[in-house]
Amino acid sequence: MSIPPAPPPFLGTDIAVNYQQSRVVILPIPYEATTTYRKGCEHGPASILDASQQVEFYDEELDWEIGYGVGIHTFTPIADTRILPKPSAEEMLEITRQTILQLVTDHKFVVALGGEHSITAGIVDGYRQAYGDEPFTVVQIDAHGDLRDEYEGSMYNHACVMRRIVDMGLPTLQIGIRAICKEEADLIREKQLQVFKAREIVAQSDWIDRAIATIPTENVFLTIDLDGIDPTLIPGVGTPEPGGLNWYSLTTFLKQVFVRHRVIGVDVMELAPVNESVVSEFTAAKLIYKLIGYRFMNSDNPPA
């Protein structure tokens, strides 16, 4: 199998800086092994990076050309299942853990791009090792609970990632959930997990304040499965579910998380490109740019 061409850096060469100069590292993880409906999320990171070339540098909400001055570096892809030999789930989780640990040790703010959602267990494990006894909460935006103990014979299936994180003993907050099985519903009740379902969010004007109030730690890790967003906005996901967050509900919630908590890292998962459409990858790229802006909006590089 030939090696896929290297994707362009996030936002293009005008924004890209070398690793030493960067505060933000975009980490592509084009791993796919357990998707159960639409395939193709291993092509998600490259598609997002391609689409990011069209994102406007100036953000009208933040009144800031975010990319300039922050320092964004795009890392070489890891755990790439587009190349033989394909890594096993255990290999993927280990290389992901090690890479995250190194990036965090180097004081980088990491935005990881998937790839299937199972990757997040390795990412979170890397943060857990890096932060030691300093606790953090995993805030998940998703259509699905991902709380199965195993699925299709694997405990590393993408449908099990949040169960693995719960097993790590970390507090969690799930936003936009609208598809769970009975096993997951029972676990939510048993462990009293914090879940804000999509149909409840629509009916509650104060849901953002109530959701953020449940976060028990200063530090937060954000994991965003793009199927948590309404599929009319991002149809290019592995398992689209009707309903979900709209753009402004999503960005308002995320901005408030950054304002009220210390976000230590982010991942954006499960983009599966749709042929003859760039809507999904462009929206994902713009979302990532927003996340970087929210992280650094009160830094020493504020809007001009």
MARBA-702077 format. One record per residue: residue number from 0; x, y, z of N, C-alpha, C, O in turn; residue in one letter. Coordinates in steps of 0.001 Angstrom, whole numbers. Each point is the difference from the previous one (the first is absolute). Example, Ala and Ser with C-alpha at 12.3 -4.5 7.8 and 13.67 -1.06 7.14 Angstrom:
BEGIN
- 0/13190/-5690/7800/-890/1190/0/900/1200/0/1036/-19/665/A
- 1/-1386/1069/-1385/820/1190/60/-770/1090/730/509/1108/169/S
end
This chain:
BEGIN
- 0/850/-1192/0/-850/1192/0/884/1238/0/953/88/774/M
- 1/-1265/862/-1633/785/1225/-45/-335/882/1197/-1107/-48/535/S
- 2/2076/848/-129/-197/915/1117/-846/1173/-459/336/630/-1002/I
- 3/-1430/-309/1701/-836/1129/-411/819/1292/0/911/155/813/P
- 4/-1225/760/-1707/718/1271/-1/-213/757/1305/-1071/-74/602/P
- 5/2084/792/-176/-110/772/1238/-1040/1096/-174/45/740/-982/A
- 6/-986/-621/1922/-995/1073/-104/658/1351/248/1075/54/598/P
- 7/-1683/1021/-1036/555/1328/287/-118/304/1480/-816/-617/685/P
- 8/1610/1555/-168/-159/389/1405/-1334/689/217/-567/587/-922/P
- 9/75/-663/2140/-1265/641/341/74/1487/-326/910/698/446/F
- 10/-1874/-220/-1228/-141/1382/-462/1015/417/-1056/-96/1104/-537/L
- 11/1077/-1970/223/938/322/-1063/1345/494/498/194/220/1195/G
- 12/721/-52/-2118/1377/340/340/153/1405/558/971/277/704/T
- 13/-1908/618/-1003/97/1359/545/-157/16/1516/526/887/672/D
- 14/-1247/-1866/-137/-250/-66/1440/984/-942/694/370/235/1150/I
- 15/54/-1290/-1832/781/-1066/626/1331/512/558/668/840/-604/A
- 16/-308/-1369/1768/1302/270/592/655/-1334/327/-652/-1044/-27/V
- 17/1950/1082/338/664/-1245/364/-388/-405/1423/-593/780/746/N
- 18/939/-2002/-394/-442/-562/1281/468/838/1178/-764/241/935/Y
- 19/2010/203/-972/551/744/1118/-734/1321/232/-135/440/1141/Q
- 20/-334/188/-2202/-686/1293/119/-1474/-131/371/-642/996/332/Q
- 21/109/-2190/-383/-1453/-173/104/-483/-31/1438/702/-456/903/S
- 22/-1919/953/-710/-756/-235/1228/-1119/-1005/-240/-458/-665/929/R
- 23/21/559/-2181/-1063/-940/-377/582/-1043/-939/719/335/-942/V
- 24/-1031/-1598/1198/379/-1088/-899/-1262/-701/-474/-800/-483/801/V
- 25/639/436/-2117/-1063/-791/-625/554/-1400/-213/998/-174/-700/I
- 26/-1641/-829/1299/503/-1383/-40/-963/-879/-792/-1029/-408/539/L
- 27/1334/101/-1811/-867/-906/-769/205/-1455/438/1129/-471/130/P
- 28/-2246/-226/93/55/-1423/373/-974/-749/-924/-1138/-267/387/I
- 29/1582/-70/-1603/-900/-614/-992/-158/-1507/212/393/-808/-841/P
- 30/-975/457/1984/-184/-1398/384/-1459/-385/-138/-892/716/455/Y
- 31/658/-1856/-1090/-1365/-525/-147/50/-1513/-19/683/-596/-832/E
- 32/-1410/-27/1757/-18/-1459/53/-1357/-573/370/-298/-1136/-370/A
- 33/-547/1892/1096/-1222/-590/540/-1268/727/-412/-1061/-256/569/T
- 34/1141/1168/-1554/-1224/699/-405/-1043/-997/-479/327/-1003/-633/T
- 35/-1598/1292/946/-1056/-997/-195/-1073/419/-1007/-910/-780/-283/T
- 36/998/1985/-258/-1000/438/-976/740/606/-1190/518/-746/-831/Y
- 37/-452/2057/722/769/613/-1082/1490/-72/309/442/362/1091/R
- 38/315/-831/-2059/1453/-67/143/631/1294/-517/-650/818/-650/K
- 39/1932/-662/960/758/1086/-594/575/1008/966/591/986/-440/G
- 40/-738/-1191/1762/501/1011/923/1525/47/52/565/968/510/C
- 41/116/-2001/-1031/1459/98/-74/438/1096/-978/1144/452/38/E
- 42/-2057/-34/-909/291/1103/-918/-446/1350/565/175/1034/-645/H
- 43/-748/-1049/1845/-503/1227/602/1065/1051/261/-182/1157/-380/G
- 44/1311/-1530/1030/1003/1039/291/522/707/-1245/106/1226/-14/P
- 45/222/-1980/-1028/510/630/-1220/-1053/895/-639/329/1065/-523/A
- 46/-1600/-1485/560/-1069/807/-577/-177/1308/767/-223/1051/-601/S
- 47/322/-1117/1916/-108/1215/804/1160/941/-300/-197/1206/-149/I
- 48/1395/-1750/61/1163/840/-288/-110/634/-1384/353/1166/-182/L
- 49/-841/-1929/-790/-220/574/-1336/-1024/1137/61/221/1073/-563/D
- 50/-1334/-1315/1245/-1069/1002/68/439/1235/767/-479/1101/-271/A
- 51/1384/-1273/1222/427/1142/818/698/1071/-822/118/1142/445/S
- 52/345/-1497/-1641/650/991/-859/-973/1105/-419/416/1076/-430/Q
- 53/-1719/-1356/560/-1025/956/-432/-615/788/1158/-873/839/-223/Q
- 54/1314/-1095/1446/-554/689/1156/557/1424/61/1203/218/-150/V
- 55/-2091/733/371/416/1396/116/803/198/1290/-428/-446/1065/E
- 56/1578/1103/-1149/838/185/1177/-671/896/1045/188/-203/1199/F
- 57/-960/1181/-1643/-646/924/921/-1282/-637/529/-848/-441/-776/Y
- 58/711/397/2100/-1204/-529/628/-863/1175/446/409/790/850/D
- 59/-1605/-677/-1427/-840/1166/258/-544/10/1437/-274/1072/540/E
- 60/117/-2219/70/-465/-41/1393/1075/533/950/-286/810/881/E
- 61/1512/-1269/-1070/1086/375/900/740/1255/-451/851/514/726/L
- 62/-1175/-16/-1927/649/1195/-540/1514/-165/5/734/821/550/D
- 63/-286/-1911/-1178/1411/-389/139/385/-937/-1133/-755/-915/-331/W
- 64/1910/1130/-260/602/-984/-903/745/-1004/872/1194/149/259/E
- 65/-1905/-1156/181/450/-898/1062/1356/-643/-326/879/-85/857/I
- 66/-728/-355/-2085/1185/-787/-349/1302/746/140/1023/-597/334/G
- 67/-1039/1890/-583/1227/785/91/364/228/1470/-808/516/771/Y
- 68/1988/-892/-403/471/254/1357/-198/-1159/952/778/-151/943/G
- 69/-1802/-681/-1158/-206/-1135/893/1096/-1040/-199/530/-544/969/V
- 70/-193/269/-2229/1024/-997/-289/-588/-1384/-131/-104/-721/992/G
- 71/-285/331/-2204/-657/-1292/-247/920/-884/-832/460/396/-1071/I
- 72/-201/-1581/1571/845/-977/-700/-815/-1257/-261/-698/-483/891/H
- 73/779/-43/-2091/-690/-1248/-344/987/-1154/77/1005/-20/-710/T
- 74/-1298/-930/1570/885/-1137/285/-139/-1070/-1080/-1013/-63/-697/F
- 75/2025/-762/568/-71/-1146/-907/-1073/-975/486/-62/-273/1198/T
- 76/-788/-264/-2087/-1041/-940/439/579/-1207/736/1089/-477/-321/P
- 77/-1828/-2/1303/386/-1199/747/-1112/-1040/-117/-1139/330/-330/I
- 78/1485/-1605/609/-975/-1109/16/-842/-6/-1270/-1229/-31/62/A
- 79/1883/59/-1191/-656/191/-1297/-403/-1343/-596/863/-775/-413/D
- 80/-2173/488/362/-462/-1263/-569/-97/47/-1527/-402/-986/-618/T
- 81/757/2095/10/61/64/-1457/1279/-621/-526/162/-158/-1210/R
- 82/746/-194/2105/1308/-529/-349/169/-1382/626/-351/-202/1162/I
- 83/885/-744/-1925/317/-1327/534/1387/11/629/884/712/-476/L
- 84/-674/-1500/1556/-1006/-766/754/-845/926/878/497/955/597/P
- 85/-1776/-1273/-543/-899/819/790/217/-264/1492/173/-1150/405/K
- 86/-180/2192/405/170/-219/1433/-1212/-691/609/-1136/230/-416/P
- 87/1392/-1078/1408/-1099/-572/776/-563/1076/925/583/1074/148/S
- 88/-1720/-1376/469/-588/955/932/961/289/1145/158/1149/411/A
- 89/480/-2192/100/937/186/1105/1189/852/-425/453/853/763/E
- 90/54/-1072/-1968/1111/812/-504/-425/1447/-189/743/921/338/E
- 91/-1946/-722/-883/-498/1360/-195/-101/737/1329/438/1145/112/M
- 92/-1013/-1795/892/-174/648/1295/1342/345/636/140/1046/635/L
- 93/844/-1921/-804/1303/248/612/754/1125/-694/558/868/671/E
- 94/-528/-867/-1999/701/1077/-693/-702/1326/219/648/1043/81/I
- 95/-1979/-1076/16/-747/1221/287/324/506/1398/256/1189/185/T
- 96/-264/-2069/786/338/387/1378/1384/618/70/186/1059/600/R
- 97/783/-1720/-1214/1376/489/53/145/1361/-679/690/886/505/Q
- 98/-1349/-730/-1655/106/1267/-737/-627/1139/786/583/1079/105/T
- 99/-1769/-1310/450/-665/1028/803/862/361/1209/159/1180/314/I
- 100/388/-2160/351/836/262/1170/1170/904/-369/326/929/740/L
- 101/309/-1197/-1884/1133/825/-420/-445/1421/-339/654/966/395/Q
- 102/-1771/-833/-1131/-476/1325/-388/-392/830/1217/307/1190/69/L
- 103/-981/-1816/885/-412/725/1204/1219/354/837/57/1090/570/V
- 104/917/-1986/-484/1247/291/709/706/1198/-617/651/776/700/T
- 105/-783/-629/-2014/587/1142/-712/-890/1241/38/271/984/-688/D
- 106/-1332/-1031/1492/-885/1150/242/-763/432/-1254/-195/1192/-238/H
- 107/-230/-2165/-553/-805/290/-1176/-1481/-176/322/-379/-890/761/K
- 108/-458/1755/-1354/-1448/-218/28/-326/-848/-1225/185/439/-1135/F
- 109/-669/-1650/1369/-166/-981/-1063/-1453/-36/-470/-928/-63/806/V
- 110/750/105/-2131/-1292/-263/-625/190/-1251/-850/619/57/-1063/V
- 111/-1148/-1183/1528/150/-1267/-709/-1153/-186/-974/-1150/299/324/A
- 112/1463/-796/-1530/-1000/-210/-1038/-111/-1483/-310/981/-634/-389/L
- 113/-2205/69/566/-236/-1386/-368/-669/-103/-1344/-448/1006/-550/G
- 114/371/-2209/10/185/-1253/711/-1210/-323/878/-827/851/327/G
- 115/778/-2144/32/-1150/-477/770/152/369/1467/1098/283/480/E
- 116/-2230/-294/221/-37/550/1350/750/-855/1008/313/486/1087/H
- 117/-14/-1727/-1401/771/-836/922/1351/627/333/563/-274/1060/S
- 118/-40/1108/-1950/1288/664/193/15/805/1294/1040/116/649/I
- 119/-2179/435/-277/-66/905/1147/463/-668/1287/527/681/880/T
- 120/-706/-1982/-744/472/-688/1207/1513/136/141/500/199/1107/A
- 121/231/-303/-2207/1449/175/49/390/1437/289/953/258/735/G
- 122/-1696/683/-1319/269/1419/249/-197/319/1481/872/593/635/I
- 123/-2007/-983/-98/-311/290/1397/1004/-674/927/384/579/1016/V
- 124/46/-1793/-1351/993/-686/820/1318/770/16/678/53/1026/D
- 125/-312/548/-2171/1204/819/-46/-119/1221/903/946/342/709/G
- 126/-2107/318/-732/-218/1140/890/-11/-440/1453/521/701/867/Y
- 127/-1101/-1839/-602/-58/-492/1380/1413/-227/542/291/321/1152/R
- 128/581/-875/-1994/1381/-205/432/720/1345/163/754/193/954/Q
- 129/-989/733/-1888/679/1292/52/-421/813/1219/823/689/602/A
- 130/-2110/-766/-233/-517/831/1078/59/-667/1369/-240/653/1016/Y
- 131/557/-1946/-977/197/-665/1271/-1200/111/910/-1099/-439/-341/G
- 132/1318/1032/1508/-1066/110/995/-910/1200/-232/-968/190/736/D
- 133/1265/626/-1753/-836/1169/-272/-1211/-444/-815/165/-415/-1148/E
- 134/-1372/488/1699/-1165/-608/-659/-497/825/-1182/252/1202/-88/P
- 135/-959/-1866/-814/-695/688/-1086/-1270/-764/-343/-128/-1194/271/F
- 136/-813/1925/-880/-1276/-564/-427/16/-144/-1514/484/886/-705/T
- 137/-1009/-1994/206/-143/-206/-1436/-1411/421/-401/-984/-628/391/V
- 138/903/1701/-1178/-1273/489/-514/-146/-496/-1434/826/305/-860/V
- 139/-1869/-1060/616/-226/-670/-1283/-1219/600/-700/-1084/79/579/Q
- 140/1274/340/-1820/-1118/354/-872/-174/-1148/-981/941/-374/-699/I
- 141/-2155/-190/648/-170/-1250/-749/-1491/-289/-144/-810/409/832/D
- 142/464/-1115/-1898/-1360/-522/-124/-190/-1268/817/-1116/-331/401/A
- 143/2217/-377/-156/-62/-1334/594/699/-6/1356/924/773/251/H
- 144/-1398/-1677/618/589/-89/1326/1410/-550/2/826/416/812/G
- 145/-535/-1360/-1724/1319/-652/-83/401/-617/1332/1167/33/391/D
- 146/-2155/-598/298/218/-548/1341/-122/-1520/60/-36/-578/1086/L
- 147/-29/-73/-2248/-35/-1462/13/1321/-546/556/1069/574/-208/R
- 148/-1177/-1696/917/1232/-614/509/789/-653/-1123/1231/17/6/D
- 149/-1938/-592/-966/641/-509/-1220/-1032/-3/-1110/-1203/-21/261/E
- 150/1671/43/-1497/-909/0/-1138/673/-735/-1146/1162/247/-323/Y
- 151/-1907/-1149/-281/521/-834/-1083/1304/-675/387/926/-121/-801/E
- 152/-881/-322/2079/1123/-795/470/1212/781/446/1029/-598/315/G
- 153/-1117/1932/-277/1167/801/356/-344/1036/1062/-993/718/-119/S
- 154/1822/-646/1159/-151/1047/1006/608/1319/-478/-127/1030/663/M
- 155/798/-1077/-1836/594/1211/-580/-803/514/-1186/487/833/-765/Y
- 156/-1704/-1319/607/-884/511/-1038/-298/1476/257/29/461/1141/N
- 157/-315/272/-2214/-314/1424/170/-1251/224/844/-196/1089/541/H
- 158/-655/-2117/-424/-1202/97/821/276/-210/1489/-924/17/813/A
- 159/2187/-213/-459/367/-302/1390/920/1045/619/425/-155/1145/C
- 160/-114/1212/-1882/1077/892/446/-307/683/1326/891/121/840/V
- 161/-2118/326/-630/-300/678/1261/-77/-980/1167/225/386/1147/M
- 162/-538/-1641/-1425/52/-1019/1057/1436/-171/474/249/-137/1198/R
- 163/703/143/-2142/1398/-112/388/424/1207/845/796/-138/929/R
- 164/-1324/1307/-1252/356/1215/750/-651/-18/1383/628/395/982/I
- 165/-1877/-849/-896/-641/-167/1301/789/-993/842/170/196/1203/V
- 166/312/-1262/-1838/800/-1001/712/1304/587/534/549/-513/975/D
- 167/-45/1583/-1597/1205/677/494/-270/783/1275/933/476/647/M
- 168/-2204/-338/-280/-358/725/1209/-131/1495/-178/-22/737/986/G
- 169/-65/-270/-2226/-100/1426/-279/-1459/444/-23/-859/-737/-482/L
- 170/565/1935/997/-1359/535/-139/-289/359/-1453/903/383/-744/P
- 171/-2162/-508/346/-396/261/-1381/-1263/841/-48/-785/37/947/T
- 172/610/639/-2078/-1234/719/-306/-297/-253/-1468/835/279/-860/L
- 173/-2029/-811/562/-388/-353/-1361/-1080/961/-489/-1006/221/673/Q
- 174/1236/346/-1859/-870/1036/-549/-515/-430/-1378/777/-436/-850/I
- 175/-2089/562/636/-590/-251/-1306/-370/-1438/-274/-310/-354/-1138/G
- 176/336/-487/2165/-243/-1433/-166/-1447/-231/-455/-935/606/522/I
- 177/779/-1490/-1499/-1347/-333/-476/-115/-1422/-533/-983/-339/-658/R
- 178/1994/-505/940/-68/-1414/-397/837/-814/989/1228/84/7/A
- 179/-1908/-868/820/681/-883/940/-734/-1332/39/-1178/-82/-349/I
- 180/1882/-957/775/-633/-1303/196/-377/-155/1473/341/850/823/C
- 181/-1040/-1927/-494/-457/-188/1380/1188/-156/953/-35/506/1121/K
- 182/1080/-1199/-1561/1182/-155/841/553/1366/409/383/207/1152/E
- 183/-347/712/-2105/514/1332/289/-945/762/922/452/679/922/E
- 184/-1757/-785/-1158/-969/675/860/119/-493/1442/-79/786/944/A
- 185/270/-2092/-787/163/-569/1340/1270/516/665/-7/297/1195/D
- 186/1102/-185/-1958/1264/486/551/-108/1465/422/525/399/1039/L
- 187/-1210/390/-1856/-194/1419/330/-726/138/1337/379/819/837/I
- 188/-1425/-1625/-641/-732/49/1264/856/-518/1154/36/597/1076/R
- 189/649/-1709/-1312/792/-626/1068/1099/933/503/190/150/1207/E
- 190/528/471/-2134/1134/849/369/-361/1481/86/850/843/286/K
- 191/-2127/-539/-539/-483/1389/64/870/919/-862/458/1055/440/Q
- 192/-252/-1491/-1666/800/780/-941/-775/1237/-441/-1227/-29/-95/L
- 193/1940/1098/-170/-612/1253/-423/-233/-31/-1511/951/3/-781/Q
- 194/-2216/-34/380/-379/-105/-1406/-1060/1059/-306/-1028/71/673/V
- 195/1286/750/-1693/-978/966/-484/-417/-442/-1401/744/163/-967/F
- 196/-1949/-724/881/-478/-557/-1261/-446/1107/-948/-408/1080/427/K
- 197/494/-1372/-1719/-317/1010/-1010/-1431/504/137/-240/1202/-113/A
- 198/-709/-2092/354/-1406/422/81/-253/861/1233/-917/822/-4/R
- 199/1720/-996/1066/-132/831/1186/611/1386/-235/-522/1014/464/E
- 200/1635/-997/-1192/669/1270/-287/-921/933/-774/-64/1195/285/I
- 201/-644/-1742/-1261/-892/813/-824/-1057/699/856/-410/1118/-311/V
- 202/-24/-1767/1375/-1109/525/811/439/867/1171/-846/517/730/A
- 203/2169/-343/-531/466/683/1204/917/1160/-382/1090/-219/-528/Q
- 204/-1519/1432/788/788/1165/-381/1248/161/859/952/658/-419/S
- 205/-938/-1243/1604/1135/174/910/917/-1216/32/771/-167/945/D
- 206/-845/-688/-1970/730/-1267/53/1515/201/71/693/-803/626/W
- 207/-173/1847/-1247/1453/203/1/487/260/1426/966/-619/446/I
- 208/-1619/1517/261/392/286/1378/-141/-1243/872/871/-294/819/D
- 209/-1957/-423/-996/-214/-1195/825/1016/-1087/-304/473/-682/910/R
- 210/-135/515/-2184/974/-1020/-376/1384/339/554/651/-851/606/A
- 211/-206/2077/-808/1340/382/450/97/-61/1519/1064/-290/547/I
- 212/-2177/564/133/4/-61/1467/274/-1400/525/378/-152/1162/A
- 213/-558/-874/-1985/247/-1375/460/1466/-400/-118/384/-1053/507/T
- 214/443/1862/-1161/1414/-355/-183/725/192/1327/53/1120/507/I
- 215/512/-2189/72/536/99/1361/1456/446/91/505/198/1105/P
- 216/185/-33/-2237/1426/321/22/269/1278/-784/-776/384/-875/T
- 217/1887/267/1203/405/1171/-780/409/-412/-1411/-361/664/-972/E
- 218/1112/-1759/858/511/-458/-1285/-1046/-820/-751/-738/-789/590/N
- 219/693/995/-1895/-955/-700/-870/729/-474/-1253/810/730/-571/V
- 220/-1103/-1947/153/378/-471/-1330/-1277/-123/-821/-971/-607/450/F
- 221/966/1178/-1648/-1158/-25/-885/175/-1058/-1081/998/8/-720/L
- 222/-1950/-908/604/-16/-938/-1122/-1290/211/-791/-1101/-99/543/T
- 223/1257/388/-1827/-1130/350/-856/-131/-1036/-1103/801/-30/-934/I
- 224/-1814/-817/1047/-388/-856/-1112/-926/843/-868/-1025/487/475/D
- 225/1378/-316/-1734/-743/921/-854/-1443/-423/-232/-805/804/-469/L
- 226/457/-2059/790/-1412/-373/-119/-838/585/1134/-1223/-139/-4/D
- 227/1867/793/979/-749/712/1016/-695/1236/-548/-955/506/591/G
- 228/1450/-25/-1734/-575/1161/-666/-1111/-471/-934/47/-1119/-510/I
- 229/-1031/1961/288/-1112/-367/-882/541/-431/-1371/809/718/-587/D
- 230/-1234/-1863/74/542/-491/-1270/-361/844/-1208/558/-212/-1076/P
- 231/-1475/1163/1216/-211/932/-1101/1182/952/-135/208/580/-1066/T
- 232/564/-414/2131/1198/838/-23/1246/-795/-350/854/468/-753/L
- 233/-752/-1692/1312/1146/-871/-259/-544/-1393/-322/-115/-839/893/I
- 234/-221/585/-2163/-494/-1331/-376/1115/-1043/-88/-274/-1199/42/P
- 235/1516/1638/-162/1108/-923/-222/520/-604/1279/1110/315/430/G
- 236/-1898/-1184/188/405/-718/1198/-318/-1475/-178/-732/-392/-910/V
- 237/1297/-415/1796/-185/-1440/-146/-1415/-462/281/-527/-861/-704/G
- 238/-98/1433/1738/-1349/-410/393/-843/1235/274/-126/408/1154/T
- 239/-453/197/-2184/-787/1220/199/-1295/-297/749/-661/-1010/-241/P
- 240/319/1907/1144/-1243/-114/767/-780/1303/-143/591/1074/113/E
- 241/-1897/-1134/-359/-784/1235/-77/33/754/1321/159/-590/1069/P
- 242/-311/1893/-1163/82/836/1184/1437/434/227/830/-77/-907/G
- 243/-544/522/2091/1360/402/312/144/1512/90/-944/749/-251/G
- 244/2138/-323/613/273/1412/234/70/765/-1309/520/-503/-996/L
- 245/-1049/1728/1002/230/874/-1142/1300/776/235/596/-76/1075/N
- 246/-167/824/-2097/1311/647/53/123/955/1177/1012/-14/699/W
- 247/-2017/839/-469/126/1029/1034/-186/-569/1403/618/495/942/Y
- 248/-1447/-1515/-778/-64/-670/1298/1343/-646/328/489/85/1126/S
- 249/95/-730/-2128/1296/-660/178/1073/1001/396/678/-185/1011/L
- 250/-516/1249/-1801/1103/928/252/-220/814/1275/960/350/687/T
- 251/-2224/-47/-370/-266/709/1254/376/-863/1195/625/479/946/T
- 252/-1004/-1749/-990/371/-913/1081/1522/-114/111/555/128/1091/F
- 253/116/-368/-2215/1453/-187/37/703/1249/524/919/-96/813/L
- 254/-1344/1250/-1270/639/1239/469/-137/143/1510/950/403/672/K
- 255/-2111/-725/-138/-209/111/1436/840/-1012/780/443/297/1110/Q
- 256/-222/-1466/-1663/902/-958/650/1403/595/94/648/-86/1043/V
- 257/-180/692/-2142/1329/614/20/63/1181/961/1024/206/651/F
- 258/-2095/570/-550/-14/1161/887/45/-429/1469/693/616/811/V
- 259/-1431/-1670/-476/-190/-349/1406/950/-1082/495/124/-214/1206/R
- 260/546/-466/-2126/907/-1086/380/1297/98/-794/101/762/-962/H
- 261/868/-1530/1373/1285/-85/-703/-43/-1230/-905/97/-1134/469/R
- 262/-244/1374/-1762/-53/-1110/-960/1430/-409/-325/776/797/-527/V
- 263/-433/-2036/842/1383/-466/-147/264/-623/-1367/1159/-146/-390/I
- 264/-2194/-220/-337/170/-594/-1322/-1346/-308/-624/-1039/34/659/G
- 265/1084/-336/-1949/-1225/-195/-778/246/-1094/-1031/1104/-125/-529/V
- 266/-2130/-661/247/37/-804/-1223/-1301/176/-775/-1046/311/569/D
- 267/1139/-519/-1884/-1144/91/-915/7/-1276/-830/933/-232/-769/V
- 268/-1959/-594/914/25/-1365/-501/-1137/-318/-975/-1019/687/-61/M
- 269/1246/-1764/-696/-1025/-708/-767/-464/692/-1283/-1083/-312/-496/E
- 270/1868/1243/-55/-369/534/-1308/235/-1065/-1067/1114/-502/-147/L
- 271/-2162/159/-594/85/-938/-1127/-464/754/-1240/-1204/171/-194/A
- 272/2128/282/-649/-369/902/-1110/-1091/-565/-895/-75/-1206/-235/P
- 273/-764/2102/-256/-1055/-326/-949/470/384/-1391/497/1106/-209/V
- 274/-653/-2018/-743/423/292/-1369/-738/1216/-551/-1198/169/228/N
- 275/1920/663/-945/-560/1173/-678/-581/1029/961/-876/778/-378/E
- 276/1361/-768/1630/-431/1009/966/1172/337/899/760/-886/393/S
- 277/-608/2166/-63/1051/429/926/-589/640/1254/735/537/829/V
- 278/-2054/-593/-689/-662/681/1110/502/-520/1344/297/793/894/V
- 279/-200/-2105/-740/354/-576/1296/1420/359/408/230/437/1127/S
- 280/720/-615/-2031/1384/265/362/280/1483/188/816/377/840/E
- 281/-1497/476/-1627/195/1433/187/-571/452/1346/625/787/712/F
- 282/-1818/-1289/-365/-593/350/1291/886/-475/1144/177/710/990/T
- 283/380/-1914/-1126/910/-512/1032/1240/871/119/447/297/1108/A
- 284/112/115/-2242/1191/848/26/-287/1336/674/806/492/790/A
- 285/-1959/91/-1107/-366/1275/628/-221/-175/1498/365/873/788/K
- 286/-959/-1992/-395/-196/-282/1413/1345/-80/720/150/546/1093/L
- 287/813/-1213/-1688/1323/-120/616/647/1370/160/621/278/1025/I
- 288/-763/571/-2025/544/1352/83/-667/771/1142/664/745/721/Y
- 289/-1977/-926/-561/-723/609/1115/571/-480/1337/222/804/905/K
- 290/13/-2108/-782/514/-555/1248/1344/625/361/247/334/1159/L
- 291/615/-179/-2155/1296/638/252/-207/1449/440/660/475/925/I
- 292/-1571/215/-1587/-299/1370/382/-519/108/1422/419/886/745/G
- 293/-1327/-1778/-357/-537/26/1355/1099/-278/1035/9/583/1085/Y
- 294/904/-1472/-1437/1080/-327/936/920/1197/255/461/201/1124/R
- 295/-199/584/-2152/1002/1060/130/-596/1408/-19/740/976/-118/F
- 296/-2055/-855/232/-616/1318/-119/384/932/1153/-80/1219/-149/M
- 297/491/-1764/1285/422/827/1133/1489/-152/296/451/229/1122/N
- 298/309/-622/-2159/1435/-210/167/752/1299/-211/-598/1074/-71/S
- 299/1936/-1184/-30/806/1186/-256/5/396/-1468/733/908/-393/D
- 300/-1544/-1579/-425/-217/395/-1396/-1477/261/-216/-646/-730/-753/N
- 301/96/1745/1388/-1448/255/-122/-336/601/-1344/898/375/-754/P
- 302/-2180/-277/441/-400/673/-1234/564/1408/-64/122/686/1015/P
- 303/219/-269/-2224/555/1350/-175/-1078/1043/284/261/1199/-90/A
end
